[in-house]
Amino acid sequence: MSSLDYRCGYIALVGRPNTGKSTLMNRLIGQKISITSRRPQTTRHRILGINTLEKAQLIYVDTPGLHNYNGRAMNRYMNRTTSQVLKDVDVVVFLVEGLRWTSDDELVLGKLEDLACPVILAVNKVDLITDKATLLPGLQALSRKRSFAHIIPISARKGDNVAELEHHVVEELPAAAPFFPEDQITDRSERFMVAERIREKLFRKLARELPYGVSVEVEHFRRESRCIHIHALIWVARQSQKSIVVGKRGEMLREVGQQARIEIEKMLESKVNLKLWVKVKEGWADDERALKSLGYADD
């Protein structure tokens, strides 16, 4: 098949925090690439999810949620990461949460103002709109925000209209040969994916107690014939947070480790020996140099 018969390109999934970008990414790829939680700003890095079809290769870029708050180095890093992604993609899928429009949505809209590539508006979580009579006028109001290539109501969680979204994305991609092997689904390493799984379990178990000052670093990753041995450090920003993560008699840390190990074994298709430690790096989320030391470097 010549490149003229094939389409390939990068598609940025952008929006404010908690609009369902990572859930949509996983739905589009057909397996878990990005971690998810109910807390906003769960996604901190740019992550590729690659879906190779018979006549197209779609390279989705999951991005951190754009937001107005820039008070910490971590917030600036996440906003910077998403802004950089927008410079080099072929299509943008702008996710909003139902018919709710906030100042952060307005910020995203401003970032898209000068883009030459097509922008598709995906109105996510429409399954949660109780009064369906408000949907059509709500979509019409959103259509006046800018000239979108398409406006598609979806439910990433249930999969509603996601195939239609993908169809329109393919239509907007340029003719090109595939960039990645057909069996590759992401550009991220196994170490990175393991660290993200552990961080997800921390977010889900400690959603109320634990602020955003937590990061995970895989320090040791060794494959043996029947087992993968993984040692990971959980970095927190304050001593009081360490006590929360460890829990009474170490119970919380063991529970997080057990849940993470089960999912990591499924992901790596191997028995896993996972060991976790918690360490304090004071104020790391407010320190640019500390961020870089923990792997938050601009791509």
Legacy VTK file of the C-alpha trace (Angstrom):
# vtk DataFile Version 3.0
C-alpha trace
ASCII
DATASET POLYDATA
POINTS 299 float
0.000 0.000 0.000
1.441 3.377 -1.000
1.554 6.296 1.411
-1.101 7.998 -0.750
-3.559 5.281 0.300
-2.607 5.476 3.963
-3.128 8.154 6.601
-0.940 8.812 9.598
-0.460 11.633 12.069
-0.419 12.951 15.607
-3.639 13.832 17.429
-3.481 15.900 20.616
-6.121 15.219 23.270
-6.399 18.530 25.114
-8.712 20.146 27.626
-8.848 21.414 31.160
-8.197 18.956 34.005
-10.660 16.109 34.559
-12.508 16.208 31.237
-11.701 12.536 30.539
-8.700 12.771 28.195
-6.933 9.726 29.641
-10.143 7.668 29.715
-10.690 8.546 26.050
-7.090 7.630 25.194
-7.480 4.201 26.760
-10.814 3.677 25.006
-9.345 4.622 21.612
-6.309 2.358 22.006
-8.346 -0.503 23.431
-6.165 -0.985 26.499
-4.821 0.972 29.436
-2.050 3.374 28.473
-2.783 6.397 30.676
-3.607 6.209 34.364
-6.908 7.655 35.541
-8.473 8.857 38.756
-11.297 11.146 39.799
-8.780 13.772 40.850
-7.916 16.481 38.322
-4.318 16.747 37.108
-3.669 13.012 37.366
-1.870 13.114 33.998
1.472 14.899 34.306
3.356 13.879 31.163
2.839 13.719 27.455
2.015 10.080 26.624
1.603 8.557 23.164
-1.029 5.933 22.425
-0.657 4.354 18.986
-3.602 2.755 17.206
-2.717 1.082 13.913
-5.652 0.354 11.618
-5.772 -1.196 8.168
-5.611 2.162 6.382
-4.417 4.556 9.080
-2.117 4.911 12.055
-3.438 7.266 14.710
-0.877 8.558 17.193
-2.815 10.049 20.084
-1.025 12.357 22.517
-2.558 12.415 25.992
-1.679 15.689 27.700
-1.912 17.245 31.172
-4.975 19.410 31.680
-4.422 23.091 30.914
-5.320 25.299 33.873
-4.997 28.920 34.945
-3.174 28.244 38.215
0.598 28.590 37.778
1.594 28.896 41.424
3.853 25.844 41.545
6.644 24.593 39.330
4.618 21.424 38.702
1.658 23.444 37.370
3.936 25.431 35.074
5.552 22.219 33.841
2.203 20.627 32.983
0.920 23.716 31.152
4.206 24.016 29.283
4.083 20.351 28.238
0.620 20.699 26.702
1.454 23.982 24.975
4.506 22.366 23.363
2.480 19.397 22.122
0.088 21.713 20.275
2.911 23.015 18.086
3.542 19.691 16.353
0.268 17.822 15.808
-1.932 17.231 12.778
-5.305 17.224 14.548
-6.535 18.457 17.936
-9.377 16.852 19.876
-10.593 19.420 22.416
-12.465 17.723 25.259
-15.004 19.532 27.386
-17.025 18.098 30.248
-20.638 17.971 29.133
-22.113 21.449 28.754
-20.043 22.913 31.606
-17.766 25.778 30.535
-15.150 27.250 32.881
-12.312 29.764 32.801
-9.918 26.851 32.239
-11.917 25.850 29.132
-11.548 29.451 27.970
-7.782 29.157 28.499
-7.660 26.048 26.287
-9.737 27.785 23.626
-7.243 30.656 23.601
-4.354 28.215 23.086
-6.119 26.856 19.998
-6.819 30.257 18.462
-3.850 30.430 16.091
-3.622 26.731 15.177
-3.756 25.888 11.490
-4.673 22.223 12.022
-8.280 20.979 12.342
-9.830 21.099 15.826
-12.554 18.599 16.725
-14.688 19.361 19.769
-15.523 16.234 21.787
-18.275 16.914 24.309
-17.567 14.182 26.844
-19.701 12.723 29.664
-22.979 13.366 27.852
-24.308 10.214 29.548
-24.268 12.220 32.800
-26.505 15.006 31.434
-29.837 14.325 33.113
-31.931 16.748 31.047
-31.283 15.601 27.465
-33.366 18.519 26.153
-30.469 20.822 27.043
-27.976 18.912 24.872
-28.824 20.313 21.433
-28.981 24.005 22.477
-25.844 23.412 24.533
-24.000 22.012 21.503
-25.185 24.977 19.438
-23.805 27.379 22.051
-20.445 25.558 22.007
-20.362 25.726 18.193
-20.226 29.513 18.437
-16.989 29.415 20.446
-14.921 28.865 17.275
-15.064 27.112 13.914
-14.662 23.426 14.772
-14.077 20.776 12.113
-16.628 18.579 13.902
-18.592 18.631 17.174
-19.231 15.164 18.586
-21.014 14.299 21.850
-19.374 11.237 23.405
-19.040 9.136 26.530
-15.438 7.975 26.806
-16.349 5.867 29.827
-19.104 3.951 28.025
-17.656 4.187 24.510
-20.656 6.040 23.066
-19.822 7.738 19.728
-16.085 7.083 20.160
-15.972 5.155 16.865
-17.574 8.165 15.122
-14.943 10.435 16.683
-12.171 8.172 15.421
-13.723 8.126 11.939
-13.605 11.921 11.746
-10.047 12.003 13.099
-8.925 9.666 10.293
-10.617 11.940 7.735
-8.528 14.890 8.942
-5.141 13.103 8.960
-2.625 13.681 6.159
-1.627 10.966 3.713
1.539 9.362 5.047
3.134 5.994 5.734
2.993 4.699 9.330
5.598 6.115 11.711
5.634 3.192 14.179
5.594 -0.626 13.922
2.035 -1.941 13.889
2.467 -3.787 17.206
3.754 -0.738 19.138
1.125 0.943 21.320
3.132 3.615 23.178
6.491 5.365 23.243
6.901 5.018 27.013
9.205 2.505 28.718
8.098 -0.303 31.010
9.738 1.547 33.924
7.627 4.611 33.235
4.432 2.575 32.948
5.187 0.788 36.230
5.784 4.091 38.052
2.501 5.458 36.700
0.548 2.396 37.883
1.897 2.861 41.410
1.069 6.583 41.363
-2.464 5.813 40.197
-3.048 3.510 43.163
-1.773 6.210 45.522
-4.165 8.757 43.995
-7.101 6.376 44.183
-6.448 5.182 47.742
-5.537 8.568 49.193
-7.665 10.922 47.116
-8.712 13.006 50.112
-5.679 12.742 52.358
-2.825 13.093 49.888
-2.126 16.365 48.092
-0.403 16.441 44.734
3.079 16.381 46.251
3.733 12.722 45.417
5.840 11.198 42.664
7.122 7.682 41.917
10.554 6.677 40.670
11.485 3.133 39.642
14.974 2.644 41.000
15.506 -1.031 40.123
13.981 -3.143 37.337
15.464 -6.599 36.733
14.028 -9.460 34.697
14.755 -13.021 35.736
13.502 -16.217 34.142
10.210 -16.353 36.032
9.953 -13.020 37.827
10.546 -9.274 37.436
12.047 -7.590 40.489
11.033 -3.936 40.882
12.111 -1.459 43.573
10.304 1.888 43.537
10.622 5.071 45.573
7.545 7.098 46.455
8.614 10.732 46.895
6.509 13.031 49.043
6.912 16.734 49.737
6.528 16.708 53.540
7.251 14.403 56.458
3.550 14.361 57.407
2.719 12.966 53.957
5.119 10.071 54.495
3.087 8.943 57.512
-0.088 9.050 55.407
1.401 6.922 52.608
2.936 4.375 54.978
-0.185 4.193 57.156
-0.636 2.550 60.520
1.879 -0.287 60.887
2.626 0.033 57.160
-0.858 -1.113 56.147
-1.503 1.592 53.531
1.829 1.051 51.781
1.228 -2.712 51.677
-2.259 -2.228 50.235
-1.021 0.190 47.555
1.808 -2.205 46.722
-0.522 -5.179 46.464
-2.967 -3.403 44.157
-0.158 -2.027 41.987
1.582 -5.420 41.780
-1.565 -7.162 40.521
-2.001 -4.620 37.733
1.713 -4.558 36.853
1.758 -8.352 36.566
-1.161 -8.161 34.150
0.540 -5.404 32.145
3.951 -7.137 31.952
2.483 -10.665 31.731
4.911 -11.909 34.369
5.168 -12.591 38.079
6.404 -9.433 39.825
8.234 -8.896 43.101
7.460 -5.266 43.983
9.084 -3.404 46.855
8.166 0.175 47.785
9.903 2.781 49.938
8.707 6.268 50.879
11.152 9.184 51.015
10.783 12.907 51.637
12.069 15.574 49.242
10.895 18.819 50.788
8.859 21.024 48.432
9.849 19.146 45.293
6.709 20.222 43.383
7.712 23.884 43.842
11.322 23.418 42.698
12.264 23.331 38.994
15.547 21.528 39.657
13.853 18.938 41.873
11.269 18.328 39.149
13.991 17.604 36.592
15.746 15.246 38.997
12.502 13.260 39.283
12.077 12.978 35.517
9.843 15.980 34.831
11.974 17.293 31.993
10.523 19.092 28.984
10.200 16.720 26.005
LINES 1 300
299 0 1 2 3 4 5 6 7 8 9 10 11 12 13 14 15 16 17 18 19 20 21 22 23 24 25 26 27 28 29 30 31 32 33 34 35 36 37 38 39 40 41 42 43 44 45 46 47 48 49 50 51 52 53 54 55 56 57 58 59 60 61 62 63 64 65 66 67 68 69 70 71 72 73 74 75 76 77 78 79 80 81 82 83 84 85 86 87 88 89 90 91 92 93 94 95 96 97 98 99 100 101 102 103 104 105 106 107 108 109 110 111 112 113 114 115 116 117 118 119 120 121 122 123 124 125 126 127 128 129 130 131 132 133 134 135 136 137 138 139 140 141 142 143 144 145 146 147 148 149 150 151 152 153 154 155 156 157 158 159 160 161 162 163 164 165 166 167 168 169 170 171 172 173 174 175 176 177 178 179 180 181 182 183 184 185 186 187 188 189 190 191 192 193 194 195 196 197 198 199 200 201 202 203 204 205 206 207 208 209 210 211 212 213 214 215 216 217 218 219 220 221 222 223 224 225 226 227 228 229 230 231 232 233 234 235 236 237 238 239 240 241 242 243 244 245 246 247 248 249 250 251 252 253 254 255 256 257 258 259 260 261 262 263 264 265 266 267 268 269 270 271 272 273 274 275 276 277 278 279 280 281 282 283 284 285 286 287 288 289 290 291 292 293 294 295 296 297 298
